[in-house]
């Protein structure tokens, strides 16, 4: 079981090979989290704002194991690194775990 300091985001069964956009209201400012599974089945979560210009990545799609920003088509690997633009800032990868049939996020306010 996950202990205090973790927020339940989504049911594990709801996270697949399409991007799930999850609103998060923890801490001082609302945030959007993007969730998806890699081809090997690992769940990934990143901040929903593109590090390139801060645009919301709502409508992002999966290309291979990377997620593609719909605005400028920057692609971010599960480790946050941009894989198609040199010298681009990495996406912020969030600390998550899968347990008890849910995806849990480390509470940024804790």
C-alpha positions in Angstrom: 0.0 0.0 0.0 1.2 3.5 -0.8 1.7 5.7 2.3 0.8 9.3 3.1 2.4 11.8 0.7 1.0 10.1 -2.4 -1.9 11.3 -4.5 -4.1 8.7 -6.4 -4.2 9.9 -10.0 -5.9 7.2 -12.1 -6.9 3.6 -12.3 -4.0 1.6 -13.8 -6.5 0.1 -16.3 -7.3 3.6 -17.6 -3.6 4.3 -18.6 -2.6 2.8 -21.9 -1.0 3.8 -25.2 -3.0 7.0 -25.5 -2.3 10.1 -23.4 -4.4 10.6 -20.4 -4.6 14.2 -19.3 -5.1 14.5 -15.5 -5.9 17.8 -13.7 -4.1 18.1 -10.4 -5.0 20.6 -7.7 -2.2 20.2 -5.2 -0.1 22.9 -3.7 -0.2 26.6 -4.7 -1.1 26.3 -8.4 -3.2 23.9 -10.5 -1.2 21.6 -12.8 -1.9 19.1 -15.5 -0.3 15.8 -15.6 0.1 13.7 -18.7 0.1 9.9 -18.3 0.9 7.1 -20.8 2.4 3.7 -21.0 5.6 2.8 -22.8 5.6 -0.2 -25.2 7.1 -2.3 -22.3 4.1 -1.3 -20.1 5.7 1.2 -17.7 3.6 4.2 -16.8 5.1 7.6 -17.3 4.0 11.0 -16.0 5.2 14.4 -17.0 4.2 18.0 -16.4 1.5 18.9 -18.9 3.2 22.1 -20.0 5.8 21.9 -22.7 9.2 23.1 -21.5 9.8 24.8 -24.9 7.3 27.6 -24.5 5.1 26.5 -21.6 2.2 25.7 -23.8 -0.3 23.1 -22.5 0.3 19.7 -24.1 -3.4 18.8 -24.1 -3.9 16.8 -27.3 -0.4 15.3 -27.2 0.1 12.0 -28.9 2.5 9.1 -28.4 5.2 8.5 -31.0 7.1 5.3 -30.2 7.6 5.7 -26.5 7.8 9.5 -26.6 5.1 12.0 -26.2 4.7 14.7 -28.8 3.7 18.3 -28.0 0.9 19.2 -30.4 2.1 22.8 -30.7 5.7 22.5 -32.0 6.1 18.7 -32.3 8.8 18.4 -29.7 9.0 14.8 -28.6 9.9 13.9 -25.0 11.1 10.4 -24.0 10.0 8.7 -20.8 13.1 10.2 -19.1 12.0 13.7 -20.1 14.8 14.2 -22.7 13.7 15.8 -26.0 14.5 13.3 -28.7 14.0 15.3 -31.9 15.4 18.8 -31.1 18.9 19.3 -30.0 19.5 21.5 -27.0 15.8 21.6 -26.1 15.0 21.7 -22.4 13.8 18.4 -20.9 10.2 17.8 -19.8 9.7 17.5 -16.0 9.1 13.8 -15.2 7.0 13.3 -12.1 7.6 10.6 -9.5 4.9 8.0 -9.8 4.2 4.4 -8.7 1.7 1.8 -9.6 0.1 0.0 -6.6 -3.3 -1.5 -5.7 -4.7 -1.0 -9.2 -3.9 2.7 -9.3 -1.3 5.1 -10.5 0.0 7.3 -7.5 1.9 10.6 -7.7 4.3 11.8 -5.1 2.6 14.8 -3.6 4.5 17.9 -4.6 3.1 19.7 -1.6 4.3 17.2 0.9 
